[in-house]
């Protein structure tokens, strides 16, 4: 693998993926100011050489270094979506919300919340429970979500994530 990363563009792409796991090929191309063909070529070299892993999500490919485990890859892919990231942070801050409470809190349409919530349930990141005749939603592993957000905070460039990490880090110190 060392030989694979000798080439400058490949090393730059690898480092960007390492610090921004789950970044899409298009985001890589734009953020590194590369041509599409150049980006695709080097990503193919890096994945075939075992330096990167490619995950298909919807109509895009997302990239990770091999040490990012499957559960973290699923969560990081959700965090790449602004709507899903907002919903996850809302569920972290106030667990056990009903559907309508969540939709109101994140200020998204019911159909948007329904679509993304179903995706998060299918991946096992969010769980649903019945209490007081209402379905309530909570994160399956909130501490891991917090760890991933703190570890990769710079890759989200989001004031909401910054506030969350600041508050969560303060709780750890106490």
N, C-alpha and C positions, 0 to 999 in steps of 0.2 A: 504494500500500500504506500510506503514511503516514496517509491518511484512514481507512483500515480500522482502524488501530490507535489512532485517536483515542478510540474508545469504551473506557471503563475496563475492563470485564469482558473484552473481546476482547484488550486489551493484557496483562492479567493472565494469561489463558490462553496467549497467544503466548509470554510470558516463561517460563512454567512448562514449556512444550514445548521451548523453546530450551535450558533448563538440564537438562531431563529427557527427552531424545529417546527416542522409542519408548513414551512413557507412553500408557496406554489412556484412552479417554474416561471410563470409570468411575473410574479413579484420579484423573483430573483433577477430576471432579465432587466426589469425596470430599475430596481434599486442599484444594480451594479453597472447600469448603462452599457449593456451588451446587446449584440444583435441576437435575434431569435435563433438563427441557425447555430451560432457559436454557443449559445446557452444550451440548446438541445444536445449538441454534440458532446459537450463536456459533462452534462448530467448523465448522458448514456455511458460515457467512459467511467464515471464515478460509480454508477450503480452496477455496471457489469464487473467492475473491479472490486466491488464489495465495500467501498468507502461510504456509500450512501444507500438508503432504502427508499423505494418509491411506493407511495400509497395512492390508490385511486380514490377520489372522493367526488362524486357528482361528475362534472365535466372537466375536472382538473386533476393534475398529479401534484402530490405534496411530498416533500422530501424530509428525511430524518437521518441522523447518524445511526449506525447499527446498535449502539448501546441504549437507545431510547426504547423502553419496553412497550409491548402492545397496549397495555392499559393507559400508559401515559400518552402514547400516540393518539389514541381515541380522544382523550381529553384535550390534548393540544389542538387537534383538528377542530373540535367544537369551539375552542377559544379563538380560533382564527376567524370565526364568524362573529361580527359585531352583535347581531341579535342574540345568538346563543351565549356569547360572553356576558352580555348584559343580564340575561336570564340566570345564568349560573351564579353571577355575583349577587344578584337579588336573592336567590335561594340560599346562598351562603350567609348573607346578612340577616335574613328572616326565614328560617326553615319552616316547613309545614304550612305553606300558603296554599290556598285553594287556587283553582285555575283563574278565577276572576280577580283575586287579589294579586296574583302574579302579573296578569295582563295589565292591570291598572298601575302597578308599581313600575313596570318597565316601559309603559306608554307605547305599547305595540298593539296592533289589531288582534282580535281574538283568533282570526285565521292564521296570522303569522305566529302567534304564541303556540297555537295548536300544532302547527307543522313542526316547529323546532322542538317543542316539548316531546312530541312523539319520537323524534329522532334521538333525543337524549335518553328517553326511556328505553328505546330499542338497543342503544349502546350500553345500557346499564350504568350510566353516569348519574341519572336521576331515578328515584324510586317513588312510587305512588302508594299511599296507604289510605284506608277508609277509617275515618274517625268522625264521630258525631254525624253520621250519614253524609259526610262530604269527603270527596277525594282531596287529599293533601299531598303536596310534592316536597321532597327534600333530596339533598345530595347524598349519594351513597358513601362517598369518602371526602368530606369537606376539607380535612387536613391535607390530603394529597393535592387537591385543587389549589389550596393556599400555597403549598410548597412549589408547585409548578409555576404559579403566577409570580412568586417571588424570584425563583430561579431564572425565569425568562422574561421578566418585567419589561426590559428594553425592547423586546421583539414585538410588543403589542402597541406601543406608542399611543396610549389611551389614558386620559386623565382619570377615568373611572378606575382603571387598574392601579394607577399610581396612588390614588387615595386609599384603595383597598389594601395594597401592600404596606403603605405607611401605617394604617390602623392595625393591621394584623401583626406587623413587626413590633409595634408598641405593646401589644398584648403579650407577645413572647417574652419581652424584657421584664414584665411585671412579675 
